[in-house]
Amino acid sequence: MYVIVTYDITDDKRLNKVRKVLKKYLYWSQLSTFEGEISKALLAKCMAEVNNIIDLSEDSVYVYEVENPKNIKKKVLGIEKSYMDNFL
Amino acid sequence: MYVIVTYDITDDKRLNKVRKVLKKYLYWSQLSTFEGEISKALLAKCMAEVNNIIDLSEDSVYVYEVENPKNIKKKVLGIEKSYMDNFL
């Protein structure tokens, strides 16, 4: 399936930890957006890791799942970014 | 169709302008994410307005389009946020 993950993490330490986890499974396409194709099993694993890091009363992680990648189209205005090379 | 819009805008003035435009058409669900159901015509109008504001060499706006809203599922970890009442 194709997933888009967006997040608001209020604490920088947790933010970096969440990014480290997401980076293992998905593509870091914008400052607050990861995306990519992933199996259900790996996504569950990824989200379990994220869930262990975030503060459930303050932070927010959204996971948009599209079963068939053909059903989603991405359009870009401006430049297409990537943060995959960023040091964490 | 259902759309998710994420953005990296490097300048605060442009950022606020972009949010003002997106707010007219979509739901502000996370700091850098708007989403919602919208017609193709309105989306085109919205993106034309955004395009006029952003610096195409620095800023980045991603629009993920899903024709049938049934094909996308949203899952939330932590809290579900909303910025719709924020003053701009």
Backbone of each chain as nested JSON, in Angstrom:
{
  "chains": [
    {"id": "A", "residues": [
      {"number": 1, "name": "MET", "atoms": {"N": [0.837, -1.193, 0.0], "CA": [0.0, 0.0, 0.0], "C": [0.88, 1.254, 0.0]}},
      {"number": 2, "name": "TYR", "atoms": {"N": [0.26, 2.396, -0.361], "CA": [0.997, 3.653, -0.331], "C": [0.546, 4.438, 0.895]}},
      {"number": 3, "name": "VAL", "atoms": {"N": [1.507, 4.99, 1.633], "CA": [1.13, 5.782, 2.799], "C": [1.813, 7.152, 2.787]}},
      {"number": 4, "name": "ILE", "atoms": {"N": [1.094, 8.099, 3.355], "CA": [1.633, 9.43, 3.609], "C": [1.543, 9.623, 5.113]}},
      {"number": 5, "name": "VAL", "atoms": {"N": [2.644, 10.022, 5.71], "CA": [2.654, 10.236, 7.157], "C": [3.022, 11.692, 7.431]}},
      {"number": 6, "name": "THR", "atoms": {"N": [2.155, 12.386, 8.144], "CA": [2.444, 13.767, 8.55], "C": [2.427, 13.822, 10.072]}},
      {"number": 7, "name": "TYR", "atoms": {"N": [3.137, 14.799, 10.632], "CA": [3.219, 14.826, 12.096], "C": [3.437, 16.218, 12.649]}},
      {"number": 8, "name": "ASP", "atoms": {"N": [2.911, 16.418, 13.843], "CA": [3.222, 17.576, 14.698], "C": [3.758, 17.006, 15.996]}},
      {"number": 9, "name": "ILE", "atoms": {"N": [5.041, 17.201, 16.25], "CA": [5.646, 16.706, 17.483], "C": [6.157, 17.932, 18.238]}},
      {"number": 10, "name": "THR", "atoms": {"N": [5.706, 18.114, 19.466], "CA": [5.974, 19.388, 20.146], "C": [7.361, 19.458, 20.781]}},
      {"number": 11, "name": "ASP", "atoms": {"N": [8.046, 18.34, 20.879], "CA": [9.348, 18.318, 21.534], "C": [10.419, 17.848, 20.544]}},
      {"number": 12, "name": "ASP", "atoms": {"N": [11.532, 18.595, 20.473], "CA": [12.551, 18.311, 19.461], "C": [13.207, 16.944, 19.609]}},
      {"number": 13, "name": "LYS", "atoms": {"N": [13.4, 16.503, 20.83], "CA": [14.003, 15.184, 21.043], "C": [13.089, 14.092, 20.476]}},
      {"number": 14, "name": "ARG", "atoms": {"N": [11.828, 14.178, 20.819], "CA": [10.87, 13.192, 20.299], "C": [10.765, 13.299, 18.78]}},
      {"number": 15, "name": "LEU", "atoms": {"N": [10.782, 14.542, 18.294], "CA": [10.702, 14.771, 16.846], "C": [11.817, 14.033, 16.11]}},
      {"number": 16, "name": "ASN", "atoms": {"N": [13.039, 14.19, 16.599], "CA": [14.175, 13.523, 15.951], "C": [14.067, 12.008, 16.03]}},
      {"number": 17, "name": "LYS", "atoms": {"N": [13.587, 11.524, 17.165], "CA": [13.42, 10.076, 17.304], "C": [12.367, 9.545, 16.33]}},
      {"number": 18, "name": "VAL", "atoms": {"N": [11.278, 10.28, 16.212], "CA": [10.211, 9.854, 15.29], "C": [10.739, 9.838, 13.853]}},
      {"number": 19, "name": "ARG", "atoms": {"N": [11.49, 10.885, 13.5], "CA": [12.043, 10.939, 12.137], "C": [12.998, 9.779, 11.87]}},
      {"number": 20, "name": "LYS", "atoms": {"N": [13.793, 9.45, 12.869], "CA": [14.713, 8.325, 12.714], "C": [13.962, 7.036, 12.417]}},
      {"number": 21, "name": "VAL", "atoms": {"N": [12.869, 6.83, 13.123], "CA": [12.066, 5.619, 12.893], "C": [11.444, 5.653, 11.498]}},
      {"number": 22, "name": "LEU", "atoms": {"N": [10.799, 6.763, 11.167], "CA": [10.108, 6.85, 9.871], "C": [11.083, 6.678, 8.707]}},
      {"number": 23, "name": "LYS", "atoms": {"N": [12.295, 7.191, 8.91], "CA": [13.324, 7.113, 7.872], "C": [13.712, 5.665, 7.544]}},
      {"number": 24, "name": "LYS", "atoms": {"N": [13.549, 4.789, 8.5], "CA": [13.877, 3.382, 8.248], "C": [12.892, 2.725, 7.288]}},
      {"number": 25, "name": "TYR", "atoms": {"N": [11.672, 3.277, 7.248], "CA": [10.605, 2.589, 6.507], "C": [10.102, 3.364, 5.284]}},
      {"number": 26, "name": "LEU", "atoms": {"N": [10.245, 4.706, 5.341], "CA": [9.604, 5.519, 4.306], "C": [10.561, 6.579, 3.762]}},
      {"number": 27, "name": "TYR", "atoms": {"N": [10.077, 7.296, 2.758], "CA": [10.866, 8.331, 2.111], "C": [10.522, 9.698, 2.709]}},
      {"number": 28, "name": "TRP", "atoms": {"N": [11.529, 10.446, 3.114], "CA": [11.329, 11.75, 3.759], "C": [11.193, 12.82, 2.68]}},
      {"number": 29, "name": "SER", "atoms": {"N": [9.953, 13.177, 2.362], "CA": [9.728, 14.0, 1.171], "C": [9.527, 15.474, 1.458]}},
      {"number": 30, "name": "GLN", "atoms": {"N": [9.191, 15.807, 2.691], "CA": [9.057, 17.206, 3.086], "C": [9.311, 17.283, 4.583]}},
      {"number": 31, "name": "LEU", "atoms": {"N": [9.543, 18.477, 5.075], "CA": [9.944, 18.609, 6.474], "C": [9.043, 17.802, 7.418]}},
      {"number": 32, "name": "SER", "atoms": {"N": [7.76, 17.852, 7.204], "CA": [6.835, 17.125, 8.088], "C": [6.074, 16.016, 7.375]}},
      {"number": 33, "name": "THR", "atoms": {"N": [6.657, 15.491, 6.313], "CA": [5.967, 14.467, 5.532], "C": [6.901, 13.333, 5.126]}},
      {"number": 34, "name": "PHE", "atoms": {"N": [6.509, 12.137, 5.44], "CA": [7.16, 10.943, 4.905], "C": [6.133, 10.229, 4.034]}},
      {"number": 35, "name": "GLU", "atoms": {"N": [6.62, 9.463, 3.063], "CA": [5.681, 8.736, 2.225], "C": [6.361, 7.537, 1.596]}},
      {"number": 36, "name": "GLY", "atoms": {"N": [5.568, 6.666, 0.998], "CA": [6.147, 5.559, 0.267], "C": [5.298, 4.316, 0.296]}},
      {"number": 37, "name": "GLU", "atoms": {"N": [5.728, 3.327, -0.48], "CA": [5.042, 2.032, -0.488], "C": [5.575, 1.193, 0.659]}},
      {"number": 38, "name": "ILE", "atoms": {"N": [4.688, 0.514, 1.308], "CA": [5.066, -0.277, 2.466], "C": [4.012, -1.362, 2.674]}},
      {"number": 39, "name": "SER", "atoms": {"N": [4.443, -2.488, 3.193], "CA": [3.474, -3.564, 3.466], "C": [2.722, -3.241, 4.752]}},
      {"number": 40, "name": "LYS", "atoms": {"N": [1.576, -3.868, 4.918], "CA": [0.785, -3.654, 6.139], "C": [1.578, -4.046, 7.38]}},
      {"number": 41, "name": "ALA", "atoms": {"N": [2.312, -5.155, 7.264], "CA": [3.057, -5.663, 8.416], "C": [4.147, -4.678, 8.835]}},
      {"number": 42, "name": "LEU", "atoms": {"N": [4.888, -4.163, 7.847], "CA": [5.956, -3.216, 8.177], "C": [5.393, -1.901, 8.702]}},
      {"number": 43, "name": "LEU", "atoms": {"N": [4.275, -1.484, 8.129], "CA": [3.653, -0.243, 8.602], "C": [3.237, -0.393, 10.067]}},
      {"number": 44, "name": "ALA", "atoms": {"N": [2.685, -1.536, 10.4], "CA": [2.275, -1.786, 11.785], "C": [3.494, -1.73, 12.71]}},
      {"number": 45, "name": "LYS", "atoms": {"N": [4.6, -2.319, 12.255], "CA": [5.834, -2.315, 13.034], "C": [6.327, -0.87, 13.224]}},
      {"number": 46, "name": "CYS", "atoms": {"N": [6.354, -0.14, 12.129], "CA": [6.791, 1.255, 12.141], "C": [5.942, 2.077, 13.119]}},
      {"number": 47, "name": "MET", "atoms": {"N": [4.639, 1.919, 13.027], "CA": [3.739, 2.728, 13.862], "C": [3.805, 2.323, 15.342]}},
      {"number": 48, "name": "ALA", "atoms": {"N": [4.106, 1.065, 15.592], "CA": [4.287, 0.643, 16.979], "C": [5.51, 1.349, 17.565]}},
      {"number": 49, "name": "GLU", "atoms": {"N": [6.565, 1.457, 16.756], "CA": [7.772, 2.165, 17.215], "C": [7.491, 3.649, 17.46]}},
      {"number": 50, "name": "VAL", "atoms": {"N": [6.765, 4.255, 16.525], "CA": [6.428, 5.681, 16.666], "C": [5.575, 5.889, 17.916]}},
      {"number": 51, "name": "ASN", "atoms": {"N": [4.634, 5.0, 18.102], "CA": [3.715, 5.089, 19.24], "C": [4.447, 5.05, 20.583]}},
      {"number": 52, "name": "ASN", "atoms": {"N": [5.547, 4.335, 20.614], "CA": [6.339, 4.24, 21.846], "C": [7.129, 5.514, 22.148]}},
      {"number": 53, "name": "ILE", "atoms": {"N": [7.306, 6.344, 21.123], "CA": [8.108, 7.565, 21.292], "C": [7.238, 8.777, 21.633]}},
      {"number": 54, "name": "ILE", "atoms": {"N": [6.13, 8.909, 20.941], "CA": [5.367, 10.161, 21.055], "C": [4.641, 10.284, 22.393]}},
      {"number": 55, "name": "ASP", "atoms": {"N": [4.355, 11.541, 22.736], "CA": [3.514, 11.846, 23.885], "C": [2.077, 11.889, 23.357]}},
      {"number": 56, "name": "LEU", "atoms": {"N": [1.288, 10.914, 23.757], "CA": [-0.045, 10.757, 23.17], "C": [-0.991, 11.913, 23.489]}},
      {"number": 57, "name": "SER", "atoms": {"N": [-0.627, 12.718, 24.486], "CA": [-1.509, 13.822, 24.863], "C": [-1.11, 15.139, 24.196]}},
      {"number": 58, "name": "GLU", "atoms": {"N": [0.059, 15.134, 23.526], "CA": [0.548, 16.386, 22.918], "C": [0.826, 16.254, 21.427]}},
      {"number": 59, "name": "ASP", "atoms": {"N": [1.387, 15.109, 21.058], "CA": [1.841, 14.93, 19.684], "C": [0.723, 14.36, 18.816]}},
      {"number": 60, "name": "SER", "atoms": {"N": [0.981, 14.446, 17.527], "CA": [-0.038, 14.028, 16.572], "C": [0.653, 13.442, 15.336]}},
      {"number": 61, "name": "VAL", "atoms": {"N": [0.296, 12.23, 14.982], "CA": [0.828, 11.598, 13.774], "C": [-0.352, 11.096, 12.946]}},
      {"number": 62, "name": "TYR", "atoms": {"N": [-0.402, 11.516, 11.697], "CA": [-1.482, 11.069, 10.815], "C": [-0.906, 10.107, 9.78]}},
      {"number": 63, "name": "VAL", "atoms": {"N": [-1.612, 9.03, 9.577], "CA": [-1.199, 8.057, 8.564], "C": [-2.341, 7.918, 7.558]}},
      {"number": 64, "name": "TYR", "atoms": {"N": [-2.077, 8.319, 6.329], "CA": [-3.069, 8.203, 5.263], "C": [-2.705, 6.977, 4.437]}},
      {"number": 65, "name": "GLU", "atoms": {"N": [-3.596, 6.017, 4.406], "CA": [-3.309, 4.756, 3.708], "C": [-4.127, 4.644, 2.424]}},
      {"number": 66, "name": "VAL", "atoms": {"N": [-3.447, 4.326, 1.355], "CA": [-4.124, 4.074, 0.082], "C": [-3.712, 2.674, -0.374]}},
      {"number": 67, "name": "GLU", "atoms": {"N": [-4.682, 1.779, -0.397], "CA": [-4.38, 0.366, -0.692], "C": [-3.645, 0.214, -2.025]}},
      {"number": 68, "name": "ASN", "atoms": {"N": [-4.241, 0.783, -3.056], "CA": [-3.664, 0.66, -4.388], "C": [-2.972, 1.974, -4.782]}},
      {"number": 69, "name": "PRO", "atoms": {"N": [-1.653, 1.945, -4.931], "CA": [-0.908, 3.172, -5.249], "C": [-1.429, 3.879, -6.502]}},
      {"number": 70, "name": "LYS", "atoms": {"N": [-2.123, 3.134, -7.371], "CA": [-2.674, 3.751, -8.582], "C": [-3.775, 4.754, -8.253]}},
      {"number": 71, "name": "ASN", "atoms": {"N": [-4.342, 4.612, -7.064], "CA": [-5.447, 5.49, -6.681], "C": [-5.008, 6.843, -6.133]}},
      {"number": 72, "name": "ILE", "atoms": {"N": [-3.71, 7.045, -6.062], "CA": [-3.247, 8.335, -5.548], "C": [-2.307, 8.999, -6.543]}},
      {"number": 73, "name": "LYS", "atoms": {"N": [-2.541, 10.302, -6.74], "CA": [-1.692, 11.072, -7.654], "C": [-1.063, 12.203, -6.871]}},
      {"number": 74, "name": "LYS", "atoms": {"N": [0.223, 12.397, -7.098], "CA": [0.911, 13.476, -6.404], "C": [1.278, 14.57, -7.385]}},
      {"number": 75, "name": "LYS", "atoms": {"N": [0.92, 15.787, -7.031], "CA": [1.327, 16.924, -7.858], "C": [2.183, 17.852, -7.029]}},
      {"number": 76, "name": "VAL", "atoms": {"N": [3.18, 18.422, -7.662], "CA": [4.13, 19.263, -6.932], "C": [4.092, 20.686, -7.475]}},
      {"number": 77, "name": "LEU", "atoms": {"N": [3.904, 21.644, -6.595], "CA": [4.067, 23.065, -6.941], "C": [5.389, 23.511, -6.33]}},
      {"number": 78, "name": "GLY", "atoms": {"N": [6.168, 24.232, -7.092], "CA": [7.478, 24.644, -6.597], "C": [8.457, 23.51, -6.754]}},
      {"number": 79, "name": "ILE", "atoms": {"N": [9.342, 23.359, -5.795], "CA": [10.38, 22.345, -5.927], "C": [10.018, 21.069, -5.185]}},
      {"number": 80, "name": "GLU", "atoms": {"N": [10.57, 19.979, -5.668], "CA": [10.39, 18.69, -5.007], "C": [11.567, 18.524, -4.056]}},
      {"number": 81, "name": "LYS", "atoms": {"N": [11.245, 18.369, -2.777], "CA": [12.317, 18.302, -1.785], "C": [12.613, 16.868, -1.373]}},
      {"number": 82, "name": "SER", "atoms": {"N": [13.733, 16.716, -0.705], "CA": [14.06, 15.438, -0.083], "C": [14.945, 15.712, 1.111]}},
      {"number": 83, "name": "TYR", "atoms": {"N": [14.672, 15.047, 2.189], "CA": [15.487, 15.216, 3.387], "C": [16.227, 13.934, 3.734]}},
      {"number": 84, "name": "MET", "atoms": {"N": [16.244, 13.002, 2.802], "CA": [16.792, 11.689, 3.104], "C": [18.274, 11.742, 3.464]}},
      {"number": 85, "name": "ASP", "atoms": {"N": [18.977, 12.764, 2.982], "CA": [20.409, 12.829, 3.27], "C": [20.705, 13.595, 4.556]}},
      {"number": 86, "name": "ASN", "atoms": {"N": [19.689, 14.216, 5.106], "CA": [19.913, 14.976, 6.343], "C": [20.496, 14.105, 7.436]}},
      {"number": 87, "name": "PHE", "atoms": {"N": [21.418, 14.681, 8.143], "CA": [21.952, 13.978, 9.288], "C": [20.966, 14.081, 10.446]}},
      {"number": 88, "name": "LEU", "atoms": {"N": [20.714, 12.975, 11.083], "CA": [19.835, 13.004, 12.268], "C": [20.642, 12.638, 13.5]}}
    ]},
    {"id": "B", "residues": [
      {"number": 1, "name": "MET", "atoms": {"N": [-13.233, 14.76, -5.14], "CA": [-12.06, 13.981, -4.767], "C": [-11.557, 14.399, -3.387]}},
      {"number": 2, "name": "TYR", "atoms": {"N": [-10.702, 13.544, -2.81], "CA": [-10.121, 13.873, -1.521], "C": [-8.672, 14.3, -1.74]}},
      {"number": 3, "name": "VAL", "atoms": {"N": [-8.27, 15.397, -1.12], "CA": [-6.881, 15.825, -1.269], "C": [-6.21, 16.068, 0.081]}},
      {"number": 4, "name": "ILE", "atoms": {"N": [-4.912, 15.817, 0.084], "CA": [-4.061, 16.157, 1.222], "C": [-3.019, 17.115, 0.666]}},
      {"number": 5, "name": "VAL", "atoms": {"N": [-2.86, 18.242, 1.318], "CA": [-1.868, 19.222, 0.874], "C": [-0.846, 19.43, 1.992]}},
      {"number": 6, "name": "THR", "atoms": {"N": [0.418, 19.219, 1.656], "CA": [1.493, 19.474, 2.62], "C": [2.434, 20.508, 2.009]}},
      {"number": 7, "name": "TYR", "atoms": {"N": [3.136, 21.25, 2.859], "CA": [3.967, 22.324, 2.311], "C": [5.177, 22.628, 3.175]}},
      {"number": 8, "name": "ASP", "atoms": {"N": [6.223, 23.057, 2.512], "CA": [7.397, 23.685, 3.139], "C": [7.526, 25.061, 2.496]}},
      {"number": 9, "name": "ILE", "atoms": {"N": [7.274, 26.087, 3.264], "CA": [7.387, 27.458, 2.75], "C": [8.465, 28.141, 3.585]}},
      {"number": 10, "name": "THR", "atoms": {"N": [9.49, 28.66, 2.919], "CA": [10.664, 29.118, 3.671], "C": [10.502, 30.519, 4.259]}},
      {"number": 11, "name": "ASP", "atoms": {"N": [9.482, 31.247, 3.822], "CA": [9.307, 32.614, 4.292], "C": [7.958, 32.741, 5.012]}},
      {"number": 12, "name": "ASP", "atoms": {"N": [7.971, 33.354, 6.208], "CA": [6.758, 33.407, 7.026], "C": [5.615, 34.191, 6.386]}},
      {"number": 13, "name": "LYS", "atoms": {"N": [5.952, 35.242, 5.685], "CA": [4.896, 36.027, 5.029], "C": [4.175, 35.181, 3.982]}},
      {"number": 14, "name": "ARG", "atoms": {"N": [4.978, 34.49, 3.162], "CA": [4.375, 33.633, 2.133], "C": [3.616, 32.482, 2.788]}},
      {"number": 15, "name": "LEU", "atoms": {"N": [4.19, 31.946, 3.869], "CA": [3.546, 30.853, 4.595], "C": [2.139, 31.244, 5.035]}},
      {"number": 16, "name": "ASN", "atoms": {"N": [2.026, 32.41, 5.652], "CA": [0.711, 32.857, 6.119], "C": [-0.266, 33.082, 4.97]}},
      {"number": 17, "name": "LYS", "atoms": {"N": [0.257, 33.611, 3.877], "CA": [-0.604, 33.829, 2.708], "C": [-1.114, 32.507, 2.148]}},
      {"number": 18, "name": "VAL", "atoms": {"N": [-0.2, 31.532, 2.078], "CA": [-0.586, 30.212, 1.549], "C": [-1.648, 29.583, 2.45]}},
      {"number": 19, "name": "ARG", "atoms": {"N": [-1.443, 29.681, 3.765], "CA": [-2.425, 29.111, 4.695], "C": [-3.787, 29.788, 4.552]}},
      {"number": 20, "name": "LYS", "atoms": {"N": [-3.766, 31.108, 4.362], "CA": [-5.033, 31.827, 4.182], "C": [-5.799, 31.294, 2.974]}},
      {"number": 21, "name": "VAL", "atoms": {"N": [-5.069, 31.048, 1.895], "CA": [-5.709, 30.518, 0.686], "C": [-6.234, 29.107, 0.944]}},
      {"number": 22, "name": "LEU", "atoms": {"N": [-5.385, 28.246, 1.479], "CA": [-5.788, 26.84, 1.688], "C": [-6.991, 26.745, 2.623]}},
      {"number": 23, "name": "LYS", "atoms": {"N": [-7.008, 27.643, 3.604], "CA": [-8.091, 27.66, 4.594], "C": [-9.463, 27.925, 3.964]}},
      {"number": 24, "name": "LYS", "atoms": {"N": [-9.451, 28.625, 2.83], "CA": [-10.723, 28.911, 2.146], "C": [-11.318, 27.655, 1.526]}},
      {"number": 25, "name": "TYR", "atoms": {"N": [-10.456, 26.688, 1.22], "CA": [-10.911, 25.536, 0.436], "C": [-10.868, 24.211, 1.192]}},
      {"number": 26, "name": "LEU", "atoms": {"N": [-9.966, 24.122, 2.19], "CA": [-9.727, 22.823, 2.825], "C": [-9.705, 22.95, 4.346]}},
      {"number": 27, "name": "TYR", "atoms": {"N": [-9.577, 21.805, 4.986], "CA": [-9.552, 21.736, 6.442], "C": [-8.105, 21.685, 6.929]}},
      {"number": 28, "name": "TRP", "atoms": {"N": [-7.773, 22.555, 7.859], "CA": [-6.402, 22.66, 8.379], "C": [-6.223, 21.645, 9.506]}},
      {"number": 29, "name": "SER", "atoms": {"N": [-5.641, 20.503, 9.194], "CA": [-5.665, 19.382, 10.135], "C": [-4.377, 19.204, 10.926]}},
      {"number": 30, "name": "GLN", "atoms": {"N": [-3.3, 19.782, 10.459], "CA": [-2.032, 19.733, 11.177], "C": [-1.219, 20.943, 10.734]}},
      {"number": 31, "name": "LEU", "atoms": {"N": [-0.177, 21.271, 11.501], "CA": [0.546, 22.504, 11.218], "C": [0.901, 22.665, 9.731]}},
      {"number": 32, "name": "SER", "atoms": {"N": [1.353, 21.59, 9.115], "CA": [1.745, 21.68, 7.702], "C": [0.882, 20.817, 6.793]}},
      {"number": 33, "name": "THR", "atoms": {"N": [-0.343, 20.577, 7.208], "CA": [-1.226, 19.723, 6.418], "C": [-2.651, 20.276, 6.349]}},
      {"number": 34, "name": "PHE", "atoms": {"N": [-3.134, 20.4, 5.14], "CA": [-4.557, 20.676, 4.924], "C": [-5.133, 19.47, 4.204]}},
      {"number": 35, "name": "GLU", "atoms": {"N": [-6.426, 19.247, 4.363], "CA": [-7.033, 18.128, 3.671], "C": [-8.529, 18.358, 3.49]}},
      {"number": 36, "name": "GLY", "atoms": {"N": [-9.156, 17.533, 2.679], "CA": [-10.599, 17.607, 2.557], "C": [-11.088, 17.223, 1.18]}},
      {"number": 37, "name": "GLU", "atoms": {"N": [-12.419, 17.137, 1.076], "CA": [-13.033, 16.856, -0.219], "C": [-13.186, 18.167, -0.979]}},
      {"number": 38, "name": "ILE", "atoms": {"N": [-12.904, 18.087, -2.252], "CA": [-12.955, 19.298, -3.077], "C": [-13.16, 18.883, -4.534]}},
      {"number": 39, "name": "SER", "atoms": {"N": [-13.816, 19.725, -5.282], "CA": [-14.008, 19.418, -6.704], "C": [-12.731, 19.737, -7.462]}},
      {"number": 40, "name": "LYS", "atoms": {"N": [-12.607, 19.139, -8.633], "CA": [-11.419, 19.406, -9.461], "C": [-11.301, 20.885, -9.8]}},
      {"number": 41, "name": "ALA", "atoms": {"N": [-12.451, 21.493, -10.085], "CA": [-12.461, 22.899, -10.492], "C": [-11.975, 23.795, -9.352]}},
      {"number": 42, "name": "LEU", "atoms": {"N": [-12.493, 23.555, -8.149], "CA": [-12.089, 24.367, -7.005], "C": [-10.624, 24.129, -6.643]}},
      {"number": 43, "name": "LEU", "atoms": {"N": [-10.198, 22.886, -6.774], "CA": [-8.797, 22.578, -6.473], "C": [-7.87, 23.331, -7.433]}},
      {"number": 44, "name": "ALA", "atoms": {"N": [-8.262, 23.362, -8.689], "CA": [-7.466, 24.082, -9.691], "C": [-7.394, 25.571, -9.333]}},
      {"number": 45, "name": "LYS", "atoms": {"N": [-8.522, 26.115, -8.9], "CA": [-8.593, 27.527, -8.502], "C": [-7.667, 27.77, -7.29]}},
      {"number": 46, "name": "CYS", "atoms": {"N": [-7.798, 26.896, -6.328], "CA": [-6.995, 26.99, -5.107], "C": [-5.503, 26.941, -5.435]}},
      {"number": 47, "name": "MET", "atoms": {"N": [-5.119, 26.007, -6.263], "CA": [-3.697, 25.834, -6.578], "C": [-3.152, 26.971, -7.448]}},
      {"number": 48, "name": "ALA", "atoms": {"N": [-4.018, 27.559, -8.253], "CA": [-3.589, 28.721, -9.032], "C": [-3.265, 29.869, -8.079]}},
      {"number": 49, "name": "GLU", "atoms": {"N": [-4.079, 30.028, -7.039], "CA": [-3.827, 31.084, -6.044], "C": [-2.531, 30.818, -5.275]}},
      {"number": 50, "name": "VAL", "atoms": {"N": [-2.353, 29.554, -4.881], "CA": [-1.14, 29.189, -4.141], "C": [0.094, 29.432, -5.015]}},
      {"number": 51, "name": "ASN", "atoms": {"N": [-0.033, 29.056, -6.265], "CA": [1.068, 29.186, -7.211], "C": [1.531, 30.641, -7.381]}},
      {"number": 52, "name": "ASN", "atoms": {"N": [0.57, 31.55, -7.25], "CA": [0.893, 32.972, -7.371], "C": [1.636, 33.526, -6.16]}},
      {"number": 53, "name": "ILE", "atoms": {"N": [1.559, 32.813, -5.044], "CA": [2.169, 33.299, -3.802], "C": [3.577, 32.74, -3.601]}},
      {"number": 54, "name": "ILE", "atoms": {"N": [3.741, 31.455, -3.876], "CA": [4.989, 30.796, -3.498], "C": [6.163, 31.2, -4.397]}},
      {"number": 55, "name": "ASP", "atoms": {"N": [7.349, 31.033, -3.833], "CA": [8.579, 31.19, -4.591], "C": [8.909, 29.813, -5.169]}},
      {"number": 56, "name": "LEU", "atoms": {"N": [8.774, 29.695, -6.474], "CA": [8.884, 28.376, -7.106], "C": [10.282, 27.763, -6.986]}},
      {"number": 57, "name": "SER", "atoms": {"N": [11.265, 28.585, -6.645], "CA": [12.623, 28.054, -6.529], "C": [12.979, 27.649, -5.095]}},
      {"number": 58, "name": "GLU", "atoms": {"N": [12.116, 28.006, -4.144], "CA": [12.419, 27.727, -2.735], "C": [11.341, 26.909, -2.039]}},
      {"number": 59, "name": "ASP", "atoms": {"N": [10.108, 27.211, -2.343], "CA": [8.991, 26.598, -1.628], "C": [8.549, 25.311, -2.308]}},
      {"number": 60, "name": "SER", "atoms": {"N": [7.765, 24.579, -1.556], "CA": [7.354, 23.269, -2.02], "C": [5.935, 22.993, -1.511]}},
      {"number": 61, "name": "VAL", "atoms": {"N": [5.038, 22.684, -2.415], "CA": [3.669, 22.317, -2.036], "C": [3.328, 21.0, -2.722]}},
      {"number": 62, "name": "TYR", "atoms": {"N": [2.934, 20.015, -1.93], "CA": [2.563, 18.719, -2.496], "C": [1.057, 18.547, -2.392]}},
      {"number": 63, "name": "VAL", "atoms": {"N": [0.465, 18.1, -3.473], "CA": [-0.976, 17.837, -3.477], "C": [-1.185, 16.365, -3.812]}},
      {"number": 64, "name": "TYR", "atoms": {"N": [-1.713, 15.62, -2.859], "CA": [-2.001, 14.2, -3.064], "C": [-3.482, 14.076, -3.359]}},
      {"number": 65, "name": "GLU", "atoms": {"N": [-3.811, 13.59, -4.543], "CA": [-5.211, 13.509, -4.953], "C": [-5.69, 12.056, -4.968]}},
      {"number": 66, "name": "VAL", "atoms": {"N": [-6.818, 11.831, -4.332], "CA": [-7.449, 10.508, -4.363], "C": [-8.87, 10.715, -4.899]}},
      {"number": 67, "name": "GLU", "atoms": {"N": [-9.119, 10.153, -6.084], "CA": [-10.404, 10.399, -6.758], "C": [-11.587, 10.004, -5.88]}},
      {"number": 68, "name": "ASN", "atoms": {"N": [-11.536, 8.772, -5.383], "CA": [-12.634, 8.268, -4.566], "C": [-12.227, 8.27, -3.089]}},
      {"number": 69, "name": "PRO", "atoms": {"N": [-12.881, 9.1, -2.279], "CA": [-12.499, 9.202, -0.856], "C": [-12.518, 7.856, -0.135]}},
      {"number": 70, "name": "LYS", "atoms": {"N": [-13.261, 6.894, -0.682], "CA": [-13.3, 5.562, -0.065], "C": [-11.943, 4.861, -0.14]}},
      {"number": 71, "name": "ASN", "atoms": {"N": [-11.111, 5.31, -1.084], "CA": [-9.815, 4.656, -1.277], "C": [-8.735, 5.138, -0.316]}},
      {"number": 72, "name": "ILE", "atoms": {"N": [-9.1, 6.076, 0.546], "CA": [-8.086, 6.544, 1.501], "C": [-8.602, 6.408, 2.932]}},
      {"number": 73, "name": "LYS", "atoms": {"N": [-7.702, 5.897, 3.784], "CA": [-8.045, 5.739, 5.192], "C": [-7.073, 6.546, 6.01]}},
      {"number": 74, "name": "LYS", "atoms": {"N": [-7.594, 7.255, 6.998], "CA": [-6.723, 8.054, 7.859], "C": [-6.682, 7.448, 9.252]}},
      {"number": 75, "name": "LYS", "atoms": {"N": [-5.485, 7.244, 9.742], "CA": [-5.344, 6.763, 11.108], "C": [-4.567, 7.802, 11.914]}},
      {"number": 76, "name": "VAL", "atoms": {"N": [-4.951, 7.971, 13.15], "CA": [-4.336, 9.001, 13.985], "C": [-3.64, 8.364, 15.186]}},
      {"number": 77, "name": "LEU", "atoms": {"N": [-2.364, 8.709, 15.366], "CA": [-1.651, 8.34, 16.589], "C": [-1.529, 9.61, 17.421]}},
      {"number": 78, "name": "GLY", "atoms": {"N": [-1.815, 9.507, 18.695], "CA": [-1.778, 10.693, 19.54], "C": [-3.067, 11.46, 19.386]}},
      {"number": 79, "name": "ILE", "atoms": {"N": [-2.986, 12.775, 19.392], "CA": [-4.211, 13.564, 19.338], "C": [-4.519, 14.044, 17.928]}},
      {"number": 80, "name": "GLU", "atoms": {"N": [-5.806, 14.268, 17.699], "CA": [-6.242, 14.805, 16.416], "C": [-6.299, 16.325, 16.572]}},
      {"number": 81, "name": "LYS", "atoms": {"N": [-5.527, 17.003, 15.746], "CA": [-5.443, 18.457, 15.903], "C": [-6.328, 19.185, 14.903]}},
      {"number": 82, "name": "SER", "atoms": {"N": [-6.521, 20.445, 15.161], "CA": [-7.192, 21.314, 14.2], "C": [-6.689, 22.721, 14.399]}},
      {"number": 83, "name": "TYR", "atoms": {"N": [-6.42, 23.391, 13.301], "CA": [-5.933, 24.769, 13.389], "C": [-6.94, 25.723, 12.782]}},
      {"number": 84, "name": "MET", "atoms": {"N": [-8.136, 25.245, 12.553], "CA": [-9.117, 26.048, 11.819], "C": [-9.493, 27.331, 12.56]}},
      {"number": 85, "name": "ASP", "atoms": {"N": [-9.372, 27.321, 13.876], "CA": [-9.758, 28.518, 14.625], "C": [-8.605, 29.489, 14.81]}},
      {"number": 86, "name": "ASN", "atoms": {"N": [-7.409, 29.056, 14.407], "CA": [-6.252, 29.946, 14.546], "C": [-6.458, 31.253, 13.812]}},
      {"number": 87, "name": "PHE", "atoms": {"N": [-6.044, 32.297, 14.446], "CA": [-6.1, 33.603, 13.78], "C": [-4.95, 33.703, 12.779]}},
      {"number": 88, "name": "LEU", "atoms": {"N": [-5.26, 34.146, 11.608], "CA": [-4.183, 34.359, 10.617], "C": [-4.069, 35.851, 10.335]}}
    ]}
  ]
}
